[in-house]
Amino acid sequence: MSDLFDKLSGAQVLGLTALVGGILYLIADTVAGNWSRVRRMEAEAALKRELLAAGKSAEEIEQVVRSTAGKRRI
């Protein structure tokens, strides 16, 4: 592996580093976005379960879910 870096110029190493860094950034961004979406969905499901356990009607649950959906940051 060090032979590869010995053959590359400084600009090429910098370009390779930028490319690998960009790919790692995209992977991390995708994972974080999906994790965030899953956590929001879990929280919404827990809220619905709580409201059902409290004896709320489907219309009341829908109203609460809609009111909290507008407060999400995307």
Rosetta constraint file for C-alpha pairs under 8 A:
AtomPair CA 1 CA 5 HARMONIC 6.89 0.50
AtomPair CA 2 CA 6 HARMONIC 6.15 0.50
AtomPair CA 3 CA 7 HARMONIC 6.40 0.50
AtomPair CA 4 CA 8 HARMONIC 6.60 0.50
AtomPair CA 5 CA 9 HARMONIC 7.94 0.50
AtomPair CA 5 CA 13 HARMONIC 7.14 0.50
AtomPair CA 8 CA 12 HARMONIC 5.77 0.50
AtomPair CA 8 CA 13 HARMONIC 6.25 0.50
AtomPair CA 9 CA 13 HARMONIC 6.32 0.50
AtomPair CA 10 CA 14 HARMONIC 6.16 0.50
AtomPair CA 11 CA 15 HARMONIC 6.09 0.50
AtomPair CA 12 CA 16 HARMONIC 6.07 0.50
AtomPair CA 13 CA 17 HARMONIC 6.03 0.50
AtomPair CA 14 CA 18 HARMONIC 6.13 0.50
AtomPair CA 15 CA 19 HARMONIC 6.13 0.50
AtomPair CA 16 CA 20 HARMONIC 6.15 0.50
AtomPair CA 17 CA 21 HARMONIC 5.92 0.50
AtomPair CA 18 CA 22 HARMONIC 5.95 0.50
AtomPair CA 19 CA 23 HARMONIC 6.28 0.50
AtomPair CA 20 CA 24 HARMONIC 6.17 0.50
AtomPair CA 21 CA 25 HARMONIC 6.07 0.50
AtomPair CA 22 CA 26 HARMONIC 6.27 0.50
AtomPair CA 23 CA 27 HARMONIC 6.28 0.50
AtomPair CA 24 CA 28 HARMONIC 6.12 0.50
AtomPair CA 25 CA 29 HARMONIC 5.99 0.50
AtomPair CA 26 CA 30 HARMONIC 6.12 0.50
AtomPair CA 27 CA 31 HARMONIC 6.21 0.50
AtomPair CA 28 CA 32 HARMONIC 6.01 0.50
AtomPair CA 29 CA 33 HARMONIC 6.02 0.50
AtomPair CA 30 CA 34 HARMONIC 6.16 0.50
AtomPair CA 31 CA 35 HARMONIC 6.01 0.50
AtomPair CA 32 CA 36 HARMONIC 6.05 0.50
AtomPair CA 33 CA 37 HARMONIC 6.24 0.50
AtomPair CA 34 CA 38 HARMONIC 6.16 0.50
AtomPair CA 35 CA 39 HARMONIC 6.19 0.50
AtomPair CA 36 CA 40 HARMONIC 6.28 0.50
AtomPair CA 37 CA 41 HARMONIC 6.25 0.50
AtomPair CA 38 CA 42 HARMONIC 6.14 0.50
AtomPair CA 39 CA 43 HARMONIC 6.17 0.50
AtomPair CA 40 CA 44 HARMONIC 6.15 0.50
AtomPair CA 41 CA 45 HARMONIC 6.13 0.50
AtomPair CA 42 CA 46 HARMONIC 6.16 0.50
AtomPair CA 43 CA 47 HARMONIC 6.19 0.50
AtomPair CA 44 CA 48 HARMONIC 6.22 0.50
AtomPair CA 44 CA 65 HARMONIC 7.39 0.50
AtomPair CA 45 CA 49 HARMONIC 6.19 0.50
AtomPair CA 46 CA 50 HARMONIC 6.19 0.50
AtomPair CA 47 CA 51 HARMONIC 6.19 0.50
AtomPair CA 48 CA 52 HARMONIC 6.08 0.50
AtomPair CA 48 CA 61 HARMONIC 6.63 0.50
AtomPair CA 48 CA 65 HARMONIC 7.88 0.50
AtomPair CA 49 CA 53 HARMONIC 6.08 0.50
AtomPair CA 50 CA 54 HARMONIC 6.18 0.50
AtomPair CA 51 CA 55 HARMONIC 6.45 0.50
AtomPair CA 51 CA 56 HARMONIC 5.52 0.50
AtomPair CA 51 CA 61 HARMONIC 6.51 0.50
AtomPair CA 52 CA 56 HARMONIC 5.50 0.50
AtomPair CA 52 CA 57 HARMONIC 7.42 0.50
AtomPair CA 52 CA 61 HARMONIC 7.81 0.50
AtomPair CA 56 CA 60 HARMONIC 6.06 0.50
AtomPair CA 56 CA 61 HARMONIC 6.49 0.50
AtomPair CA 57 CA 61 HARMONIC 6.28 0.50
AtomPair CA 58 CA 62 HARMONIC 6.07 0.50
AtomPair CA 59 CA 63 HARMONIC 6.17 0.50
AtomPair CA 60 CA 64 HARMONIC 6.28 0.50
AtomPair CA 61 CA 65 HARMONIC 6.10 0.50
AtomPair CA 62 CA 66 HARMONIC 6.05 0.50
AtomPair CA 63 CA 67 HARMONIC 6.15 0.50
AtomPair CA 64 CA 68 HARMONIC 6.27 0.50
AtomPair CA 65 CA 69 HARMONIC 5.99 0.50
AtomPair CA 66 CA 70 HARMONIC 6.76 0.50
AtomPair CA 67 CA 71 HARMONIC 7.49 0.50
AtomPair CA 68 CA 72 HARMONIC 7.17 0.50
